[in-house]
Amino acid sequence: MSAKMKIGIIGCGNISKAYLSNGPSFNDIEIVACADINMDAAKAKAEEFKIKVMTVDELLKSPEIELVVNLTIPAAHAEINLRALNAGKHVHCEKPLAITLADGKKIIDLAKKKKLRVGCAPDTFLGAGLQTSRKIIDDGWIGKPLAGTAFMMGRGPEAWHPNPFFFYQTGAGPMFDLGPYYMTALVHLLGPVKTVSACTQASFPVRIAGCKEHFGAKIKVEVPTHCSGTLEFWNGAMITVVMSWECWKHAHSPIEIYGSEGSMMVPDPNGFGGPVKVYRPGNENWSETVLTHKYAKNSRIIGAADIAAAVKKGRPHRASGELAYHVLEIMHAFELSSKSRKHYVLKSKCDQPAPLPTDLMEGMLD
Ligand SMILES: NC(=O)c1ccc[n+]([C@@H]2O[C@H](COP(=O)([O-])OP(=O)(O)OC[C@H]3O[C@@H](n4cnc5c(N)ncnc54)[C@H](O)[C@@H]3O)[C@@H](O)[C@H]2O)c1
């Protein structure tokens, strides 16, 4: 590997700007090229960020590129991940790793066979908010985690999003679109999940687009839009989860963990910062803690930077394919449990990712 791992981005849509802007902040990576099936989108990003523009085929064939960052739409994730691995490159993918479990497994197996790294978003758990939350648990401030809640609820994106259709198709819905942030954060905090028991529903079979581009268009709902369940973790904790686009307003915090010695409010896992709040008996109320770690600002791409640092050091990377595959199985488990009216016992298990040190220099990962 060169001093900085050379990255090629495939997929130059909305989220690519964050990756391209944040890339230069990390010492071990350099974004050198981008590609998209829409060449105009790729050209625009290449010009703005002064990198090379390539077709997808050229990028995959380029000997310079060691790591592909896959920012395509979920339906194309598996195909691009597999093509990158087959081209001999490491790959870091936006969430989810794939849509089906079978495709997810193919990706993990191929990477193992080729001795290449697979990483996957979200990497927000490497941010200051979720690293501080992890430290509070690991250092025993709330005792043994016993239970908790994870709530992501809203009315859905069709009122404002310029292209709302895919949100209600297979591979999306509240669970697959936003669930990865919550499930990844929970596995980071508590370790792997043993069983899921859940009920799911779609109360509105048709939704109506509100954006000017598609005003009044009917959107067929193919996925559950309210998923409610309980995760039982291998460490014994039980977490109540609701991922819903059937709720106008609520007053729950994103994640709360209840331990034998206290409680903790965890910040929004779709972000990098705080606040982290802790309650211990004897205090009148919650106290906001200082953030113990770096990366409180948007640092999307940090997961790919961690791959580069991990390859250099010969250690596992944190936002790993195994973690993402476990999260994918948890998300599928909600509907499988609901349909079968039974607890779903997970087949996969992953290591809890190593916490980051508190004394990192800006731009570094260890
Ligand atoms: N937009 C956000 O705020 C956001 C936030 C977090 C994560 N994400 C995730 O990032 C990914 C991309 O989201 P986005 O909002 O940038 O989507 P987008 O639709 O704006 O961009 C996706 C881009 O991928 C390209 N593309 C699609 N299929 C391709 C293929 N087979 N080969 C090459 N290029 C292909 C499209 O032409 C498009 O330019 C999704 O997985 C999404 O879940 C998005």
The ligand as an SDF file (V2000), in Angstrom:
LIG
                    3D

 44 48  0  0  0  0  0  0  0  0999 V2000
  -28.3320   11.6010    0.8140 N   0  0  0  0  0  0  0  0  0  0  0  0
  -28.1020   11.4030    2.0980 C   0  0  0  0  0  0  0  0  0  0  0  0
  -28.3020   12.2930    2.9540 O   0  0  0  0  0  0  0  0  0  0  0  0
  -27.5360   10.0830    2.5720 C   0  0  0  0  0  0  0  0  0  0  0  0
  -27.1150   10.0340    3.8650 C   0  0  0  0  0  0  0  0  0  0  0  0
  -26.5410    8.8680    4.3060 C   0  0  0  0  0  0  0  0  0  0  0  0
  -26.4160    7.7970    3.4750 C   0  0  0  0  0  0  0  0  0  0  0  0
  -26.8730    7.8500    2.2140 N   0  0  0  0  0  0  0  0  0  0  0  0
  -26.7040    6.6450    1.3730 C   0  0  0  0  0  0  0  0  0  0  0  0
  -25.7790    6.9440    0.3480 O   0  0  0  0  0  0  0  0  0  0  0  0
  -26.1130    6.2370   -0.8480 C   0  0  0  0  0  0  0  0  0  0  0  0
  -26.2910    7.2270   -1.9580 C   0  0  0  0  0  0  0  0  0  0  0  0
  -27.2880    8.1440   -1.5750 O   0  0  0  0  0  0  0  0  0  0  0  0
  -27.4700    9.5330   -2.3350 P   0  0  0  0  0  0  0  0  0  0  0  0
  -28.4400   10.3080   -1.5360 O   0  0  0  0  0  0  0  0  0  0  0  0
  -26.1450   10.1210   -2.6570 O   0  0  0  0  0  0  0  0  0  0  0  0
  -28.1830    9.0010   -3.6690 O   0  0  0  0  0  0  0  0  0  0  0  0
  -28.2630    9.7320   -5.0830 P   0  0  0  0  0  0  0  0  0  0  0  0
  -29.3900    9.0890   -5.8030 O   0  0  0  0  0  0  0  0  0  0  0  0
  -28.2240   11.1990   -4.9190 O   0  0  0  0  0  0  0  0  0  0  0  0
  -26.8600    9.3110   -5.7790 O   0  0  0  0  0  0  0  0  0  0  0  0
  -26.5520    8.0160   -6.1700 C   0  0  0  0  0  0  0  0  0  0  0  0
  -25.6400    8.0860   -7.3900 C   0  0  0  0  0  0  0  0  0  0  0  0
  -25.2550    6.7600   -7.7410 O   0  0  0  0  0  0  0  0  0  0  0  0
  -25.2850    6.6460   -9.1600 C   0  0  0  0  0  0  0  0  0  0  0  0
  -25.4630    5.2400   -9.5000 N   0  0  0  0  0  0  0  0  0  0  0  0
  -26.5830    4.4750   -9.3310 C   0  0  0  0  0  0  0  0  0  0  0  0
  -26.3410    3.2170   -9.7420 N   0  0  0  0  0  0  0  0  0  0  0  0
  -25.0720    3.1860  -10.1880 C   0  0  0  0  0  0  0  0  0  0  0  0
  -24.2480    2.1590  -10.7180 C   0  0  0  0  0  0  0  0  0  0  0  0
  -24.6920    0.9240  -10.9030 N   0  0  0  0  0  0  0  0  0  0  0  0
  -22.9770    2.4700  -11.0580 N   0  0  0  0  0  0  0  0  0  0  0  0
  -22.5020    3.7180  -10.8840 C   0  0  0  0  0  0  0  0  0  0  0  0
  -23.2330    4.7460  -10.3820 N   0  0  0  0  0  0  0  0  0  0  0  0
  -24.4970    4.4660  -10.0270 C   0  0  0  0  0  0  0  0  0  0  0  0
  -26.4380    7.5200   -9.5850 C   0  0  0  0  0  0  0  0  0  0  0  0
  -26.3020    7.9070  -10.9440 O   0  0  0  0  0  0  0  0  0  0  0  0
  -26.3060    8.6970   -8.6150 C   0  0  0  0  0  0  0  0  0  0  0  0
  -25.5070    9.7320   -9.1320 O   0  0  0  0  0  0  0  0  0  0  0  0
  -27.3710    5.4320   -0.5190 C   0  0  0  0  0  0  0  0  0  0  0  0
  -27.0020    4.1380   -0.1640 O   0  0  0  0  0  0  0  0  0  0  0  0
  -27.9570    6.1450    0.7110 C   0  0  0  0  0  0  0  0  0  0  0  0
  -28.6620    5.2420    1.5410 O   0  0  0  0  0  0  0  0  0  0  0  0
  -27.4040    8.9780    1.7260 C   0  0  0  0  0  0  0  0  0  0  0  0
  1  2  1  0
  2  3  2  0
  2  4  1  0
  4  5  1  0
  4 44  2  0
  5  6  2  0
  6  7  1  0
  7  8  2  0
  8  9  1  0
  8 44  1  0
  9 10  1  0
  9 42  1  0
 10 11  1  0
 11 12  1  0
 11 40  1  0
 12 13  1  0
 13 14  1  0
 14 15  2  0
 14 16  1  0
 14 17  1  0
 17 18  1  0
 18 19  2  0
 18 20  1  0
 18 21  1  0
 21 22  1  0
 22 23  1  0
 23 24  1  0
 23 38  1  0
 24 25  1  0
 25 26  1  0
 25 36  1  0
 26 27  1  0
 26 35  1  0
 27 28  2  0
 28 29  1  0
 29 30  1  0
 29 35  2  0
 30 31  1  0
 30 32  2  0
 32 33  1  0
 33 34  2  0
 34 35  1  0
 36 37  1  0
 36 38  1  0
 38 39  1  0
 40 41  1  0
 40 42  1  0
 42 43  1  0
M  CHG  2   8   1  16  -1
M  END
$$$$
